[in-house]
Amino acid sequence: MTESTFTESEERQELRRQVAKLASRYGREWFVERARAGEKTTELWLEIGRAGYLGINVPEEYGGGGGGIGDIAAVCEELAAQGCPLLLMVVSPAICGTIISRYGTDEQKQRWLPGIADGTGTMAFAITEPDAGTNSHNITTTARRDGDEWVLNGRKIWISGVDEADNVLVVARTEDARTGKLKPCLFVVPTDAEGFEARPIPMEIVSPEKQFQVFIDDVRLPADALVGDEDGGLVQLFAGLNPERIMAAAFSIGLARHALGKAAAYAKERTVFKAPIGSHQAIAHPLAQSHIEIELARLMNQKAAALYDAGDDLAAGEAANMAKYAAAEAACDAVDRAVQTHGGNGISQEYGMAGLLVATRASRIAPVSREMILNFVAMHSLGLPKSY
């Protein structure tokens, strides 16, 4: 194999440099200030949209850059590496943008994709329910036909950024499928629709992006709110879930890089016992270990993105799950080590490390738990009996 097999294209590397340059003008301090003040990062969101980075994976004819999931993952990672992780990037361009690009009608693409691409029409995604967390087969949000319309009823929880979105892509099921095999249907629901209510969930994470519980009570939608085929089944849903895992991995990798960079810089400057603390192996080795773990996760995520962009959904699913697992573990460990490197300063607001503990810890839970990834690998990669 040639060396280029293991490196990103020059175009992708230049994309990373430009996104990092843009994000560095904002930085972690700006991001945290917005979050603590209850403000949004709309300014950064719209700027990356104007620059063409937000919709880089959206087809060109609908206002995007015509790139792949690897490109949007690179954007997400570089923003997080500068201390500005944008959770809605995982949701709006990657999940919703991908599903609509693949399964929407031309009219639906014209209506929704340009806004997703430039950031002016952000779309949230609602799948998780109070009684159907990891088990999507237990979804009870229903959609029934009423003449030329659909009527939706149900509950959703842990839905990101509803307050910043014009629409939510809601996963429901037709009423007659309630007791049968899951055949999810996807509906675009305006956040100002009658019968649609979102209540914020108080969180410990320092983030401008909020989580919501959503109540859907007799929400009436036109026929063309349905994206794809109502009998399309899991294929349509999974078209958005592999990108979700790749983006979640990129999000974690970026945060891990940010924390490790801060820790390494501190370890070079902080002097105790007449030498920089980074000269002691007790400090140096854990940081070196994190660097290795981050690079391994990055490589697996690049593989997952390449497989997905090549259309190999089955192999991409395995790689995306592994990448998401590896990235979450690397991020949790990197932040923990960064806090320890900073000593007492690690739990102060001034140095900004402690807030990352909760942010990265969430990556072991969402968007899919590490346990379910281990189940997937045990079953699909190793051929072991199903355990659940």
Secondary structure, DSSP 4 states (H G I P E B T S, - for coil): --GGGGS--HHHHHHHHHHHHHHHTTHHHHHHHHHHTT---HHHHHHHHHTT-TTTTS-GGGTS----HHHHHHHHHHHHHTT---HHHIIIIIIIHHHHHHHS-HHHHHHHHHHHHHSSS-EEEE--BTTBSS-GGG---EEEEETTEEEEEEEEEEEETGGG-SEEEEEEEEGGGTTSS--EEEEEEETT-TTEEEEEEP-SS--SS-EEEEEEEEEEEEGGGEES-TT-THHHHHHHHHHHHHHHHHHHHHHHHHHHHHHHHHHHH-EETTEEGGGSHHHHHHHHHHHHHHHHHHHHHHHHHHHHHTT-HHHHHHHHHHHHHHHHHHHHHHHHHHHHHHGGGGGSTTTT-HHHHHHHHGGGTSSS-HHHHHHHIIIIIT-PPP--
